[in-house]
Amino acid sequence: MKIGDIVISTYGHDMGEWYVVEQVLNEYVFLVDGKNKPIEKPKKKKAKHTLATNYFAEELANKWLTKQNVQNAEIRKTIKFFKEQ
């Protein structure tokens, strides 16, 4: 799992929710959706409790890796785009 991956939560009260991986730290990932989990307060979750999709948000990943600001609206728009695929 890497920064920018689109994942679905498979465990917990947020089961079925779509997120973008904002950060990876050992067995944990920090997830954002731009709404319930904004960029200012990402959700820390064990990577094994997520299901990786085949989708990758390249634009968001590049912004995070180059320390550029990412807006919650961009995250919501990206997730919406991939959910409709």
Backbone as XML, in Angstrom:
<?xml version="1.0"?>
<chain id="A" units="angstrom">
  <residue number="1" name="MET">
    <atom name="N" x="0.846" y="-1.178" z="0.000"/>
    <atom name="CA" x="0.000" y="0.000" z="0.000"/>
    <atom name="C" x="0.892" y="1.241" z="0.000"/>
  </residue>
  <residue number="2" name="LYS">
    <atom name="N" x="0.450" y="2.252" z="-0.755"/>
    <atom name="CA" x="1.280" y="3.449" z="-0.871"/>
    <atom name="C" x="0.404" y="4.704" z="-0.870"/>
  </residue>
  <residue number="3" name="ILE">
    <atom name="N" x="1.043" y="5.848" z="-0.694"/>
    <atom name="CA" x="0.350" y="7.127" z="-0.694"/>
    <atom name="C" x="-0.367" y="7.307" z="-2.031"/>
  </residue>
  <residue number="4" name="GLY">
    <atom name="N" x="-1.641" y="7.674" z="-1.945"/>
    <atom name="CA" x="-2.432" y="7.899" z="-3.146"/>
    <atom name="C" x="-3.342" y="6.739" z="-3.520"/>
  </residue>
  <residue number="5" name="ASP">
    <atom name="N" x="-3.156" y="5.583" z="-2.892"/>
    <atom name="CA" x="-4.028" y="4.448" z="-3.180"/>
    <atom name="C" x="-5.450" y="4.737" z="-2.700"/>
  </residue>
  <residue number="6" name="ILE">
    <atom name="N" x="-6.414" y="4.266" z="-3.461"/>
    <atom name="CA" x="-7.822" y="4.361" z="-3.071"/>
    <atom name="C" x="-8.168" y="3.035" z="-2.407"/>
  </residue>
  <residue number="7" name="VAL">
    <atom name="N" x="-8.682" y="3.099" z="-1.166"/>
    <atom name="CA" x="-8.986" y="1.885" z="-0.413"/>
    <atom name="C" x="-10.407" y="1.944" z="0.138"/>
  </residue>
  <residue number="8" name="ILE">
    <atom name="N" x="-10.901" y="0.771" z="0.521"/>
    <atom name="CA" x="-12.216" y="0.649" z="1.145"/>
    <atom name="C" x="-12.010" y="0.027" z="2.518"/>
  </residue>
  <residue number="9" name="SER">
    <atom name="N" x="-12.632" y="0.600" z="3.528"/>
    <atom name="CA" x="-12.537" y="0.063" z="4.882"/>
    <atom name="C" x="-13.297" y="-1.256" z="4.954"/>
  </residue>
  <residue number="10" name="THR">
    <atom name="N" x="-12.674" y="-2.280" z="5.555"/>
    <atom name="CA" x="-13.308" y="-3.596" z="5.655"/>
    <atom name="C" x="-13.628" y="-3.985" z="7.092"/>
  </residue>
  <residue number="11" name="TYR">
    <atom name="N" x="-13.329" y="-3.114" z="8.039"/>
    <atom name="CA" x="-13.535" y="-3.466" z="9.432"/>
    <atom name="C" x="-13.835" y="-2.196" z="10.224"/>
  </residue>
  <residue number="12" name="GLY">
    <atom name="N" x="-14.724" y="-2.308" z="11.198"/>
    <atom name="CA" x="-15.037" y="-1.174" z="12.059"/>
    <atom name="C" x="-16.336" y="-0.491" z="11.667"/>
  </residue>
  <residue number="13" name="HIS">
    <atom name="N" x="-16.642" y="0.593" z="12.366"/>
    <atom name="CA" x="-17.912" y="1.301" z="12.139"/>
    <atom name="C" x="-17.955" y="2.006" z="10.790"/>
  </residue>
  <residue number="14" name="ASP">
    <atom name="N" x="-16.805" y="2.171" z="10.155"/>
    <atom name="CA" x="-16.751" y="2.832" z="8.855"/>
    <atom name="C" x="-16.647" y="1.830" z="7.700"/>
  </residue>
  <residue number="15" name="MET">
    <atom name="N" x="-17.018" y="0.583" z="7.949"/>
    <atom name="CA" x="-16.925" y="-0.465" z="6.944"/>
    <atom name="C" x="-17.643" y="-0.038" z="5.658"/>
  </residue>
  <residue number="16" name="GLY">
    <atom name="N" x="-16.968" y="-0.208" z="4.520"/>
    <atom name="CA" x="-17.553" y="0.130" z="3.243"/>
    <atom name="C" x="-17.253" y="1.537" z="2.759"/>
  </residue>
  <residue number="17" name="GLU">
    <atom name="N" x="-16.651" y="2.355" z="3.617"/>
    <atom name="CA" x="-16.324" y="3.731" z="3.233"/>
    <atom name="C" x="-15.051" y="3.749" z="2.378"/>
  </residue>
  <residue number="18" name="TRP">
    <atom name="N" x="-15.008" y="4.675" z="1.420"/>
    <atom name="CA" x="-13.858" y="4.840" z="0.530"/>
    <atom name="C" x="-12.949" y="5.933" z="1.071"/>
  </residue>
  <residue number="19" name="TYR">
    <atom name="N" x="-11.641" y="5.708" z="0.982"/>
    <atom name="CA" x="-10.641" y="6.656" z="1.464"/>
    <atom name="C" x="-9.473" y="6.728" z="0.492"/>
  </residue>
  <residue number="20" name="VAL">
    <atom name="N" x="-8.665" y="7.771" z="0.666"/>
    <atom name="CA" x="-7.388" y="7.889" z="-0.028"/>
    <atom name="C" x="-6.297" y="7.762" z="1.035"/>
  </residue>
  <residue number="21" name="VAL">
    <atom name="N" x="-5.268" y="6.981" z="0.747"/>
    <atom name="CA" x="-4.150" y="6.819" z="1.677"/>
    <atom name="C" x="-3.300" y="8.086" z="1.619"/>
  </residue>
  <residue number="22" name="GLU">
    <atom name="N" x="-3.213" y="8.761" z="2.764"/>
    <atom name="CA" x="-2.459" y="10.010" z="2.852"/>
    <atom name="C" x="-1.037" y="9.777" z="3.374"/>
  </residue>
  <residue number="23" name="GLN">
    <atom name="N" x="-0.879" y="8.715" z="4.173"/>
    <atom name="CA" x="0.432" y="8.422" z="4.761"/>
    <atom name="C" x="0.473" y="6.946" z="5.137"/>
  </residue>
  <residue number="24" name="VAL">
    <atom name="N" x="1.659" y="6.345" z="5.066"/>
    <atom name="CA" x="1.861" y="4.946" z="5.466"/>
    <atom name="C" x="2.927" y="4.929" z="6.543"/>
  </residue>
  <residue number="25" name="LEU">
    <atom name="N" x="2.617" y="4.267" z="7.654"/>
    <atom name="CA" x="3.557" y="4.186" z="8.773"/>
    <atom name="C" x="3.509" y="2.773" z="9.343"/>
  </residue>
  <residue number="26" name="ASN">
    <atom name="N" x="4.506" y="1.960" z="8.987"/>
    <atom name="CA" x="4.574" y="0.553" z="9.395"/>
    <atom name="C" x="3.307" y="-0.177" z="8.969"/>
  </residue>
  <residue number="27" name="GLU">
    <atom name="N" x="2.569" y="-0.769" z="9.928"/>
    <atom name="CA" x="1.356" y="-1.508" z="9.558"/>
    <atom name="C" x="0.114" y="-0.612" z="9.540"/>
  </residue>
  <residue number="28" name="TYR">
    <atom name="N" x="0.296" y="0.678" z="9.769"/>
    <atom name="CA" x="-0.827" y="1.612" z="9.782"/>
    <atom name="C" x="-0.854" y="2.477" z="8.526"/>
  </residue>
  <residue number="29" name="VAL">
    <atom name="N" x="-2.054" y="2.885" z="8.155"/>
    <atom name="CA" x="-2.238" y="3.858" z="7.078"/>
    <atom name="C" x="-3.078" y="4.996" z="7.637"/>
  </residue>
  <residue number="30" name="PHE">
    <atom name="N" x="-2.858" y="6.181" z="7.130"/>
    <atom name="CA" x="-3.646" y="7.339" z="7.509"/>
    <atom name="C" x="-4.547" y="7.661" z="6.324"/>
  </residue>
  <residue number="31" name="LEU">
    <atom name="N" x="-5.850" y="7.627" z="6.575"/>
    <atom name="CA" x="-6.840" y="7.726" z="5.517"/>
    <atom name="C" x="-7.615" y="9.033" z="5.599"/>
  </residue>
  <residue number="32" name="VAL">
    <atom name="N" x="-7.947" y="9.579" z="4.437"/>
    <atom name="CA" x="-8.767" y="10.797" z="4.361"/>
    <atom name="C" x="-9.854" y="10.589" z="3.318"/>
  </residue>
  <residue number="33" name="ASP">
    <atom name="N" x="-10.998" y="11.247" z="3.563"/>
    <atom name="CA" x="-12.081" y="11.227" z="2.565"/>
    <atom name="C" x="-12.569" y="12.631" z="2.230"/>
  </residue>
  <residue number="34" name="GLY">
    <atom name="N" x="-12.020" y="13.636" z="2.909"/>
    <atom name="CA" x="-12.389" y="15.013" z="2.614"/>
    <atom name="C" x="-13.679" y="15.464" z="3.259"/>
  </residue>
  <residue number="35" name="LYS">
    <atom name="N" x="-14.368" y="14.561" z="3.934"/>
    <atom name="CA" x="-15.652" y="14.900" z="4.559"/>
    <atom name="C" x="-15.622" y="14.527" z="6.041"/>
  </residue>
  <residue number="36" name="ASN">
    <atom name="N" x="-15.858" y="13.249" z="6.349"/>
    <atom name="CA" x="-15.834" y="12.798" z="7.741"/>
    <atom name="C" x="-14.413" y="12.740" z="8.294"/>
  </residue>
  <residue number="37" name="LYS">
    <atom name="N" x="-13.475" y="12.453" z="7.426"/>
    <atom name="CA" x="-12.061" y="12.436" z="7.807"/>
    <atom name="C" x="-11.307" y="13.400" z="6.893"/>
  </residue>
  <residue number="38" name="PRO">
    <atom name="N" x="-11.277" y="14.675" z="7.279"/>
    <atom name="CA" x="-10.611" y="15.685" z="6.447"/>
    <atom name="C" x="-9.092" y="15.565" z="6.537"/>
  </residue>
  <residue number="39" name="ILE">
    <atom name="N" x="-8.432" y="16.280" z="5.679"/>
    <atom name="CA" x="-6.969" y="16.255" z="5.607"/>
    <atom name="C" x="-6.344" y="16.710" z="6.936"/>
  </residue>
  <residue number="40" name="GLU">
    <atom name="N" x="-7.057" y="17.559" z="7.671"/>
    <atom name="CA" x="-6.532" y="18.072" z="8.942"/>
    <atom name="C" x="-6.571" y="17.010" z="10.048"/>
  </residue>
  <residue number="41" name="LYS">
    <atom name="N" x="-7.419" y="15.982" z="9.885"/>
    <atom name="CA" x="-7.554" y="14.956" z="10.917"/>
    <atom name="C" x="-7.764" y="13.584" z="10.266"/>
  </residue>
  <residue number="42" name="PRO">
    <atom name="N" x="-6.688" y="13.006" z="9.706"/>
    <atom name="CA" x="-6.827" y="11.707" z="9.030"/>
    <atom name="C" x="-7.136" y="10.574" z="10.003"/>
  </residue>
  <residue number="43" name="LYS">
    <atom name="N" x="-7.712" y="9.514" z="9.470"/>
    <atom name="CA" x="-8.049" y="8.340" z="10.265"/>
    <atom name="C" x="-6.878" y="7.372" z="10.248"/>
  </residue>
  <residue number="44" name="LYS">
    <atom name="N" x="-6.432" y="6.960" z="11.426"/>
    <atom name="CA" x="-5.359" y="5.974" z="11.546"/>
    <atom name="C" x="-6.010" y="4.596" z="11.599"/>
  </residue>
  <residue number="45" name="LYS">
    <atom name="N" x="-5.600" y="3.732" z="10.687"/>
    <atom name="CA" x="-6.208" y="2.414" z="10.611"/>
    <atom name="C" x="-5.147" y="1.393" z="10.214"/>
  </residue>
  <residue number="46" name="LYS">
    <atom name="N" x="-5.273" y="0.176" z="10.725"/>
    <atom name="CA" x="-4.353" y="-0.877" z="10.318"/>
    <atom name="C" x="-4.602" y="-1.201" z="8.847"/>
  </residue>
  <residue number="47" name="ALA">
    <atom name="N" x="-3.509" y="-1.347" z="8.116"/>
    <atom name="CA" x="-3.609" y="-1.612" z="6.678"/>
    <atom name="C" x="-4.378" y="-2.898" z="6.393"/>
  </residue>
  <residue number="48" name="LYS">
    <atom name="N" x="-4.286" y="-3.887" z="7.280"/>
    <atom name="CA" x="-4.984" y="-5.146" z="7.046"/>
    <atom name="C" x="-6.508" y="-4.997" z="7.144"/>
  </residue>
  <residue number="49" name="HIS">
    <atom name="N" x="-6.976" y="-3.875" z="7.663"/>
    <atom name="CA" x="-8.407" y="-3.620" z="7.762"/>
    <atom name="C" x="-8.935" y="-2.787" z="6.598"/>
  </residue>
  <residue number="50" name="THR">
    <atom name="N" x="-8.159" y="-2.744" z="5.527"/>
    <atom name="CA" x="-8.588" y="-2.038" z="4.322"/>
    <atom name="C" x="-8.452" y="-2.965" z="3.120"/>
  </residue>
  <residue number="51" name="LEU">
    <atom name="N" x="-9.249" y="-2.677" z="2.111"/>
    <atom name="CA" x="-9.203" y="-3.419" z="0.861"/>
    <atom name="C" x="-8.694" y="-2.475" z="-0.212"/>
  </residue>
  <residue number="52" name="ALA">
    <atom name="N" x="-7.569" y="-2.829" z="-0.808"/>
    <atom name="CA" x="-7.003" y="-1.992" z="-1.862"/>
    <atom name="C" x="-7.824" y="-2.171" z="-3.135"/>
  </residue>
  <residue number="53" name="THR">
    <atom name="N" x="-8.173" y="-1.055" z="-3.759"/>
    <atom name="CA" x="-8.800" y="-1.110" z="-5.072"/>
    <atom name="C" x="-7.683" y="-1.027" z="-6.103"/>
  </residue>
  <residue number="54" name="ASN">
    <atom name="N" x="-8.017" y="-1.092" z="-7.345"/>
    <atom name="CA" x="-7.004" y="-0.956" z="-8.401"/>
    <atom name="C" x="-6.807" y="0.494" z="-8.791"/>
  </residue>
  <residue number="55" name="TYR">
    <atom name="N" x="-7.352" y="1.408" z="-7.994"/>
    <atom name="CA" x="-7.302" y="2.823" z="-8.333"/>
    <atom name="C" x="-6.183" y="3.532" z="-7.575"/>
  </residue>
  <residue number="56" name="PHE">
    <atom name="N" x="-5.610" y="4.528" z="-8.229"/>
    <atom name="CA" x="-4.508" y="5.294" z="-7.650"/>
    <atom name="C" x="-4.708" y="6.766" z="-8.003"/>
  </residue>
  <residue number="57" name="ALA">
    <atom name="N" x="-4.736" y="7.619" z="-6.982"/>
    <atom name="CA" x="-4.916" y="9.065" z="-7.170"/>
    <atom name="C" x="-3.538" y="9.698" z="-7.354"/>
  </residue>
  <residue number="58" name="GLU">
    <atom name="N" x="-3.037" y="9.655" z="-8.577"/>
    <atom name="CA" x="-1.681" y="10.112" z="-8.868"/>
    <atom name="C" x="-1.484" y="11.596" z="-8.555"/>
  </residue>
  <residue number="59" name="GLU">
    <atom name="N" x="-2.466" y="12.411" z="-8.901"/>
    <atom name="CA" x="-2.346" y="13.856" z="-8.661"/>
    <atom name="C" x="-2.236" y="14.164" z="-7.166"/>
  </residue>
  <residue number="60" name="LEU">
    <atom name="N" x="-3.062" y="13.528" z="-6.353"/>
    <atom name="CA" x="-3.006" y="13.751" z="-4.904"/>
    <atom name="C" x="-1.681" y="13.233" z="-4.339"/>
  </residue>
  <residue number="61" name="ALA">
    <atom name="N" x="-1.253" y="12.065" z="-4.783"/>
    <atom name="CA" x="0.005" y="11.491" z="-4.295"/>
    <atom name="C" x="1.173" y="12.422" z="-4.589"/>
  </residue>
  <residue number="62" name="ASN">
    <atom name="N" x="1.211" y="12.950" z="-5.799"/>
    <atom name="CA" x="2.298" y="13.869" z="-6.163"/>
    <atom name="C" x="2.295" y="15.117" z="-5.296"/>
  </residue>
  <residue number="63" name="LYS">
    <atom name="N" x="1.102" y="15.632" z="-4.999"/>
    <atom name="CA" x="1.017" y="16.822" z="-4.144"/>
    <atom name="C" x="1.522" y="16.522" z="-2.740"/>
  </residue>
  <residue number="64" name="TRP">
    <atom name="N" x="1.115" y="15.375" z="-2.169"/>
    <atom name="CA" x="1.563" y="15.022" z="-0.826"/>
    <atom name="C" x="3.067" y="14.802" z="-0.791"/>
  </residue>
  <residue number="65" name="LEU">
    <atom name="N" x="3.601" y="14.134" z="-1.794"/>
    <atom name="CA" x="5.030" y="13.828" z="-1.809"/>
    <atom name="C" x="5.893" y="15.068" z="-2.012"/>
  </residue>
  <residue number="66" name="THR">
    <atom name="N" x="5.328" y="16.099" z="-2.646"/>
    <atom name="CA" x="6.076" y="17.348" z="-2.842"/>
    <atom name="C" x="5.655" y="18.429" z="-1.848"/>
  </residue>
  <residue number="67" name="LYS">
    <atom name="N" x="4.939" y="18.012" z="-0.808"/>
    <atom name="CA" x="4.540" y="18.891" z="0.308"/>
    <atom name="C" x="3.656" y="20.064" z="-0.132"/>
  </residue>
  <residue number="68" name="GLN">
    <atom name="N" x="2.849" y="19.859" z="-1.167"/>
    <atom name="CA" x="1.899" y="20.887" z="-1.596"/>
    <atom name="C" x="0.593" y="20.722" z="-0.819"/>
  </residue>
  <residue number="69" name="ASN">
    <atom name="N" x="-0.165" y="21.801" z="-0.738"/>
    <atom name="CA" x="-1.452" y="21.746" z="-0.059"/>
    <atom name="C" x="-2.460" y="20.960" z="-0.877"/>
  </residue>
  <residue number="70" name="VAL">
    <atom name="N" x="-3.228" y="20.133" z="-0.175"/>
    <atom name="CA" x="-4.318" y="19.385" z="-0.787"/>
    <atom name="C" x="-5.599" y="19.828" z="-0.100"/>
  </residue>
  <residue number="71" name="GLN">
    <atom name="N" x="-6.592" y="20.155" z="-0.872"/>
    <atom name="CA" x="-7.874" y="20.613" z="-0.334"/>
    <atom name="C" x="-8.820" y="19.419" z="-0.166"/>
  </residue>
  <residue number="72" name="ASN">
    <atom name="N" x="-9.690" y="19.507" z="0.840"/>
    <atom name="CA" x="-10.670" y="18.450" z="1.073"/>
    <atom name="C" x="-11.584" y="18.265" z="-0.137"/>
  </residue>
  <residue number="73" name="ALA">
    <atom name="N" x="-11.895" y="19.340" z="-0.835"/>
    <atom name="CA" x="-12.752" y="19.252" z="-2.020"/>
    <atom name="C" x="-12.087" y="18.395" z="-3.102"/>
  </residue>
  <residue number="74" name="GLU">
    <atom name="N" x="-10.767" y="18.492" z="-3.236"/>
    <atom name="CA" x="-10.038" y="17.675" z="-4.217"/>
    <atom name="C" x="-10.156" y="16.187" z="-3.871"/>
  </residue>
  <residue number="75" name="ILE">
    <atom name="N" x="-10.071" y="15.890" z="-2.584"/>
    <atom name="CA" x="-10.164" y="14.504" z="-2.132"/>
    <atom name="C" x="-11.555" y="13.962" z="-2.408"/>
  </residue>
  <residue number="76" name="ARG">
    <atom name="N" x="-12.583" y="14.728" z="-2.057"/>
    <atom name="CA" x="-13.967" y="14.298" z="-2.305"/>
    <atom name="C" x="-14.213" y="14.059" z="-3.793"/>
  </residue>
  <residue number="77" name="LYS">
    <atom name="N" x="-13.732" y="14.970" z="-4.610"/>
    <atom name="CA" x="-13.908" y="14.868" z="-6.064"/>
    <atom name="C" x="-13.214" y="13.616" z="-6.608"/>
  </residue>
  <residue number="78" name="THR">
    <atom name="N" x="-12.014" y="13.338" z="-6.120"/>
    <atom name="CA" x="-11.265" y="12.166" z="-6.563"/>
    <atom name="C" x="-11.975" y="10.876" z="-6.180"/>
  </residue>
  <residue number="79" name="ILE">
    <atom name="N" x="-12.434" y="10.785" z="-4.931"/>
    <atom name="CA" x="-13.131" y="9.577" z="-4.483"/>
    <atom name="C" x="-14.412" y="9.389" z="-5.288"/>
  </residue>
  <residue number="80" name="LYS">
    <atom name="N" x="-15.158" y="10.457" z="-5.501"/>
    <atom name="CA" x="-16.385" y="10.376" z="-6.281"/>
    <atom name="C" x="-16.111" y="9.861" z="-7.691"/>
  </residue>
  <residue number="81" name="PHE">
    <atom name="N" x="-15.041" y="10.360" z="-8.311"/>
    <atom name="CA" x="-14.673" y="9.934" z="-9.656"/>
    <atom name="C" x="-14.413" y="8.437" z="-9.702"/>
  </residue>
  <residue number="82" name="PHE">
    <atom name="N" x="-13.632" y="7.907" z="-8.751"/>
    <atom name="CA" x="-13.292" y="6.496" z="-8.773"/>
    <atom name="C" x="-14.465" y="5.616" z="-8.373"/>
  </residue>
  <residue number="83" name="LYS">
    <atom name="N" x="-15.346" y="6.081" z="-7.500"/>
    <atom name="CA" x="-16.527" y="5.284" z="-7.127"/>
    <atom name="C" x="-17.458" y="5.082" z="-8.307"/>
  </residue>
  <residue number="84" name="GLU">
    <atom name="N" x="-17.464" y="6.029" z="-9.227"/>
    <atom name="CA" x="-18.357" y="5.950" z="-10.381"/>
    <atom name="C" x="-17.784" y="5.107" z="-11.515"/>
  </residue>
  <residue number="85" name="GLN">
    <atom name="N" x="-16.540" y="4.632" z="-11.364"/>
    <atom name="CA" x="-15.914" y="3.824" z="-12.410"/>
    <atom name="C" x="-16.548" y="2.451" z="-12.501"/>
  </residue>
</chain>
